[in-house]
Amino acid sequence: MNYYFAYGSNINEQQMRKRCPESKLFGKGFLCDYQLDFTISDPERWGGGGCADVVSMPGGKVWGLIYEMGDKDEISLDNAEGSRYRKIYKEIDIGNGKKIKAFLYEVIDKAPFKKPSNKYLRNIKNGALEHKFNEEYINFLLEIDTID
């Protein structure tokens, strides 16, 4: 069993059930020394708006959901993320001083900030609110400008 850290549209549990039906939600956590950014666009799925990425930033935090996942679902997720993202392994803080190692995806060829579509960002905001992410992080999400 592997752990996957979802910080973008995959924090939408419905989307994850479609992509990875055997995965199980483990909980929430955050990636230290990174910041959420939108450094790639996806015109087919998200109307040309920017899609989520993590970029190095000392002192930053990216909140997300952690899923337990078997090999079959991991392969499915690799295919869904495509060739524009690479898989990386990082320590994810799950609270009370505990950390787990999880994989996540980062954009390979990062571009400057691209405004996400309202639909895409709403997916992330709704997940953050539903799972009671840190208030500071939710406020950060609420301030992100969208293309529509």
Secondary structure by P-SEA (a helix, b strand, c coil): cbbbbbcccccaaaaaaaacccccccbbbbbccbbbbbcccccccccccbbbbbbbbccbbbbbbbbbccaaaaaaaaaaacccbbbbbbbbbccccbbbbbbbcccccccccccccaaaaaaaaaaaaaacccaaaaaaaaaccccc
